[in-house]
């Protein structure tokens, strides 16, 4: 599982600009107004070959609380969730009351904390950083988010503080899955229904974070692991006030699972937040199953299920490969219907295709629909091979990758799907120049 790095600090100290510079693109909203980051942003980043998940905590907006209270609550979430915390201050403002408030919380947390003093844009500010020793956090690192000064030193220190967290290793045929979705769709109830007395629970294993629980169980002759986090069931004013908190827990579970089951609420229907959650799993390259929970509550006729399937396909066009299951966690009706799609998705997620058969399919696809001219040239595909699984990934050796139009790539993916069973799993196509 990826280490988690949180950027914490008072408003208008440059957190979002630092976030954007580290991830290499303008993901977070940047404006010279305190509190403008209205949505907590998550992104993967990398330094010296080490990948990690970065959080801009400025987006943890909690009700109508005043800024000082919001800052404290944002810091609480960072303390709870992050492996390394980057505490951002601002050299031009000096040490403020808000800085002191956050510092008091952080140095009691026993987490790895790095003090970054931002807006050190030129040498004239260099001596001013020594004032920040008074915060008791340690040696300050001078940076300029605008000019990129000091980021190498900052990131060197970040990756040096990563904890050693070896992932739990399971046998290759064990199906690892997680349940994701917005709050109150019934994830906990469904977990309990899946782990009913009729299952043989093998063990509860402490995961790679202190609050992650892997429950290994058997169903018939198959072994499964449901990956859950105890924190998803925590009660507390901070976590109840922001549903954004649940996203990080979902991301942690997605990282370690093979299959993500996106849980929808039949009573409330589909909302934009559902798409965002499932988008994380799709981008992570995980197999996906769509589960419509609370199916017992709504009124139904012989057309209801078909109408729901059409609605789901319309909203989730980017995961047309995902099977759909309807059930009720409360009554446990149709809960067993999850297991066949789980096994199917896992088998396809780990499927390998013989190279000669794959090349026959690609050759037929090229013959039926020759490549168009794109970017000043015409794509030629010399050879195709599968290079990995989880998800199945195929490399096409071509004359020039830039000649591959996205619509033609989608056409080739569809031809592969028509020829082989990849229901439940994404597949990746990579165009690579032949040397």
Secondary structure in CASP SS format (residue, H / E / C, confidence):
PFRMAT SS
TARGET T0000
AUTHOR 0000-0000-0000
METHOD secondary structure of the structure
MODEL  1
X C 1.00
X C 1.00
X E 1.00
X E 1.00
X E 1.00
X E 1.00
X E 1.00
X E 1.00
X C 1.00
X C 1.00
X C 1.00
X C 1.00
X C 1.00
X C 1.00
X H 1.00
X H 1.00
X H 1.00
X H 1.00
X H 1.00
X H 1.00
X H 1.00
X H 1.00
X H 1.00
X C 1.00
X C 1.00
X C 1.00
X C 1.00
X C 1.00
X C 1.00
X C 1.00
X C 1.00
X C 1.00
X C 1.00
X C 1.00
X C 1.00
X C 1.00
X C 1.00
X C 1.00
X C 1.00
X C 1.00
X E 1.00
X E 1.00
X E 1.00
X E 1.00
X E 1.00
X E 1.00
X E 1.00
X C 1.00
X C 1.00
X E 1.00
X E 1.00
X E 1.00
X E 1.00
X E 1.00
X E 1.00
X E 1.00
X H 1.00
X H 1.00
X H 1.00
X C 1.00
X C 1.00
X C 1.00
X C 1.00
X C 1.00
X C 1.00
X C 1.00
X H 1.00
X H 1.00
X H 1.00
X H 1.00
X H 1.00
X H 1.00
X H 1.00
X H 1.00
X H 1.00
X H 1.00
X H 1.00
X H 1.00
X H 1.00
X H 1.00
X H 1.00
X C 1.00
X C 1.00
X E 1.00
X E 1.00
X E 1.00
X E 1.00
X E 1.00
X E 1.00
X E 1.00
X C 1.00
X C 1.00
X C 1.00
X C 1.00
X C 1.00
X C 1.00
X H 1.00
X H 1.00
X H 1.00
X H 1.00
X H 1.00
X H 1.00
X H 1.00
X H 1.00
X H 1.00
X H 1.00
X C 1.00
X C 1.00
X C 1.00
X C 1.00
X C 1.00
X E 1.00
X E 1.00
X E 1.00
X E 1.00
X E 1.00
X E 1.00
X E 1.00
X C 1.00
X C 1.00
X C 1.00
X C 1.00
X H 1.00
X H 1.00
X H 1.00
X H 1.00
X H 1.00
X H 1.00
X H 1.00
X H 1.00
X H 1.00
X H 1.00
X H 1.00
X H 1.00
X H 1.00
X C 1.00
X C 1.00
X C 1.00
X C 1.00
X C 1.00
X E 1.00
X E 1.00
X C 1.00
X E 1.00
X C 1.00
X C 1.00
X C 1.00
X C 1.00
X E 1.00
X C 1.00
X H 1.00
X H 1.00
X H 1.00
X H 1.00
X H 1.00
X H 1.00
X H 1.00
X H 1.00
X H 1.00
X H 1.00
X C 1.00
X C 1.00
X C 1.00
X C 1.00
X C 1.00
X C 1.00
X C 1.00
X C 1.00
X C 1.00
X C 1.00
X C 1.00
X C 1.00
X C 1.00
X C 1.00
X E 1.00
X E 1.00
X E 1.00
X E 1.00
X E 1.00
X E 1.00
X C 1.00
X C 1.00
X C 1.00
X C 1.00
X C 1.00
X C 1.00
X H 1.00
X H 1.00
X H 1.00
X H 1.00
X H 1.00
X H 1.00
X H 1.00
X H 1.00
X C 1.00
X C 1.00
X C 1.00
X C 1.00
X C 1.00
X E 1.00
X E 1.00
X E 1.00
X E 1.00
X E 1.00
X E 1.00
X E 1.00
X C 1.00
X C 1.00
X C 1.00
X C 1.00
X C 1.00
X E 1.00
X E 1.00
X E 1.00
X E 1.00
X E 1.00
X E 1.00
X E 1.00
X E 1.00
X C 1.00
X C 1.00
X E 1.00
X E 1.00
X E 1.00
X E 1.00
X E 1.00
X E 1.00
X E 1.00
X E 1.00
X H 1.00
X H 1.00
X H 1.00
X H 1.00
X C 1.00
X C 1.00
X C 1.00
X H 1.00
X H 1.00
X H 1.00
X H 1.00
X C 1.00
X C 1.00
X C 1.00
X C 1.00
X H 1.00
X H 1.00
X H 1.00
X H 1.00
X H 1.00
X H 1.00
X H 1.00
X H 1.00
X H 1.00
X H 1.00
X H 1.00
X H 1.00
X C 1.00
X C 1.00
X E 1.00
X E 1.00
X E 1.00
X E 1.00
X E 1.00
X E 1.00
X E 1.00
X C 1.00
X C 1.00
X C 1.00
X E 1.00
X C 1.00
X C 1.00
X H 1.00
X H 1.00
X H 1.00
X H 1.00
X H 1.00
X H 1.00
X H 1.00
X H 1.00
X H 1.00
X H 1.00
X H 1.00
X H 1.00
X C 1.00
X C 1.00
X C 1.00
X E 1.00
X E 1.00
X E 1.00
X E 1.00
X E 1.00
X E 1.00
X E 1.00
X C 1.00
X C 1.00
X C 1.00
X C 1.00
X C 1.00
X C 1.00
X C 1.00
X C 1.00
X C 1.00
X C 1.00
X H 1.00
X H 1.00
X H 1.00
X H 1.00
X H 1.00
X H 1.00
X H 1.00
X H 1.00
X H 1.00
X H 1.00
X H 1.00
X H 1.00
X C 1.00
X H 1.00
X H 1.00
X H 1.00
X C 1.00
X C 1.00
X C 1.00
X E 1.00
X E 1.00
X E 1.00
X E 1.00
X C 1.00
X C 1.00
X C 1.00
X C 1.00
X C 1.00
X C 1.00
X C 1.00
X C 1.00
X H 1.00
X H 1.00
X H 1.00
X H 1.00
X H 1.00
X H 1.00
X H 1.00
X H 1.00
X H 1.00
X H 1.00
X H 1.00
X H 1.00
X H 1.00
X H 1.00
X H 1.00
X C 1.00
X C 1.00
X C 1.00
X C 1.00
X C 1.00
X H 1.00
X H 1.00
X H 1.00
X H 1.00
X H 1.00
X H 1.00
X H 1.00
X H 1.00
X H 1.00
X H 1.00
X H 1.00
X H 1.00
X H 1.00
X H 1.00
X C 1.00
X C 1.00
X C 1.00
X C 1.00
X E 1.00
X E 1.00
X C 1.00
X C 1.00
X E 1.00
X E 1.00
X C 1.00
X C 1.00
X E 1.00
X E 1.00
X E 1.00
X E 1.00
X E 1.00
X E 1.00
X E 1.00
X E 1.00
X C 1.00
X C 1.00
X C 1.00
X E 1.00
X E 1.00
X E 1.00
X E 1.00
X E 1.00
X E 1.00
X E 1.00
X C 1.00
X C 1.00
X H 1.00
X H 1.00
X H 1.00
X C 1.00
X C 1.00
X H 1.00
X H 1.00
X H 1.00
X H 1.00
X H 1.00
X H 1.00
X H 1.00
X H 1.00
X H 1.00
X H 1.00
X H 1.00
X H 1.00
X H 1.00
X H 1.00
X C 1.00
X C 1.00
X C 1.00
X C 1.00
X C 1.00
X C 1.00
X C 1.00
X E 1.00
X E 1.00
X E 1.00
X E 1.00
X E 1.00
X E 1.00
X E 1.00
X C 1.00
X C 1.00
END
